[in-house]
Amino acid sequence: MFKRISALVLAGLTAMSVASCGGGSGGSGGGGDGSITMGFAQVGAESGWRTANTKSVQDSAKNAGVTLKFSDAQQKQENQIKAIRSYIQQKVDVIAFSPVVESGWDTVLKEAKDAKIPVILTDRAVDSKDTSLYKTFLGSDFVEEGKKAGQWLVQEYKDAKDPVNIVELQGTTGSAPANDRKAGFAQVIGADPKFKVIASQTGDFTRAKGKEVMEAFLKSNPDIDVLYAHNDDMGLGAIEAIEGAGKVPGKDIKIITVDAVKDGMQALADGKINYIVECSPLLGPQLMDLAKKVVKGEQVPARVVTEETTFTQEQAKQVLSSRQY
């Protein structure tokens, strides 16, 4: 047993010398010196939020002494599944990933479970009915985020008598934040028939796609009162389209977004966005803490919700200089 552990640690040290984001080989319980190797399968780099999330995970792993094997799925589920299977073959101690979409994970997660490698979901959930396939889910309450967006809108137009025409830029089709932010928003505004979502389409959480889809919205729907974008990047792309159409973002079309990344907060401070619901990407420290606990076999909560807030223009001005992302 001791020879096996020593071999594992030696393999880890050898791999670390040739891999820029760490290497190593582990088994259930971590290396013999208490070190942990984590395989992390990221969605991609589709937004400023995701870039900040990746940096948080990488920096926190280094600070926590966790060896990180990192992969970028480029927003493709098949790439994430391939990465997870690679981590299983390498016998990492723990696997963490932010699922590209909610469905289709049971087979690979069962493979990890059979290999006795604990799995942590970060940022996004899966819709598996077998919750034993992962140890915990760390991330925001996306339904609540959608509700917060809807609540601001209801308050903003509480005295309006005419219909309020809304267009929606959804996140990646099938992803948890897209599904839940849409559902939470619809639940709140659905109580008042004057709120009408006249167009809703995915912008894939990217600035370029947000601009492209908003341009199409503006051509087919000349009377738009409100834009609800599932993230800042799509909202920022939409601002370009709105300005290109000769309209004033934040005035001619009120804009609500989710995330609160620095570019979005700047647009909010400038009055081009009217309201932002925060979704913090800085999950790294909590992830490393959970990873250490599950590798030791300790019990952790099945759901860990990050604490977040909302921002108006004045609030954005107050905190903009101190934003970490």
Secondary structure, DSSP 8 states (H G I E B T S, - for coil): -HHHHHHHHHHHHHHHTT-TT------TT--TTS-EEEEEEE--S-SHHHHHHHHHHHHHHHHHTEEEEEEE-TT-HHHHHHHHHHHHHTT-SEEEE--SSSSS-HHHHHHHHHTT--EEEESS----S-GGG-SEEEE--HHHHHHHHHHHHHHHTTT--S-EEEEEEE-STT-HHHHHHHHHHHHHHTTSTTEEEEEEEE-TT-HHHHHHHHHHHHHH-S---EEEESSHHHHHHHHHHHHHTT--BTTTBEEEEEE--HHHHHHHHTTSS-EEEE-----HHHHHHHHHHHHTT----SEEE----EE-HHHHHHHGGG---
